[in-house]
């Protein structure tokens, strides 16, 4: 398939299969080759696809998250009023 030499993020998103928001973030971080124009970013399609393929090939995986520690909640002591009510019920 013939791709244009340069494309705006919306068109590059269609070509690469990435979301437009992520393409703009990659452009802003200068991860993929692009130029800044009045209209926004202009992506060099061939170079950007090579960069994405290299990043995918060298991806080692995500780091494992530490398991969350269990939150132990201590029940609140019932207030004086609650104990008075219970004592009154017991007296009946």
N, C-alpha and C positions, 0 to 999 in steps of 0.2 A: 504494500500500500504506500502511496506517495504522501509524504508528510511535508508541510511547509517548512522552510528553513527557520522561521521565527513564528511564534504564536503568543497570543495573550493567555493569561492563566486559565480562562474559561475553556479555550480551545485545547490548551495543553492538558487540562484535566480530562477532557474527552479522549485524547490520544493515549495518555498514560494510565487512565483508570483511577487516578487519585481524586479526592474531593478538591474543589476549587479553593477552599479555605486552606488546606494543607499546601497546595501549590504556592499560594501567596506567602505562607509562612516560610517555605523553603526559599523563595525568592528574597524575602526580607532578610533572612539569615545568610544569604549568599551561598547556599549549599548547592543550588543548581545555577548554571550560568544564565545571566539575564541582564537586561539593560533597563534602566528606569526612564520612562517617558512621561509626557504630560498625562497620558491616558492610564498610566500604571506601569506594570512590569511587562517586558517583552522577552520571552524565553527563547533561548537558542535550543531548538528541539533536539537535534542530533546529540549535542554535547550533554544536554540535560538527561536524555535517555541513557547515555553511557554512564553518567554519574549515578543514576538510580539503579542501574544494573550492577555496578560495582559495589554500591552500598548493600544491595540485597545479597550479593555473593559473599561479602565479608561479615554479614550480620551473625553475631555469635549467640543471640538470644537474649531475652530479658533476664535481669537478675531476679532471684527468688525473693519474695517478700517475707519478712519475718512474721510468724503467726501472731495474731493479736492475743494479748493476754486477757484472760477472763476477768471481767469486772465483777468483783464480789461486793454486793451491796448488803450492808448491815441494816436490818429492819429498825425503823425508828421506834423509840419507846413511845407508847401511847401516853398522851398527856394525862394530867391528874383528873381532868374531867371524865375521860373515858373510863378510868378505873373506878371513879365514883359511881358511874352508871352501872358498871358490871357488878359492883358491890351491892347496889340497890336491887339489881335483878336477882342476885343470889339470896338476898334477904327475903324475897317473896316466897 
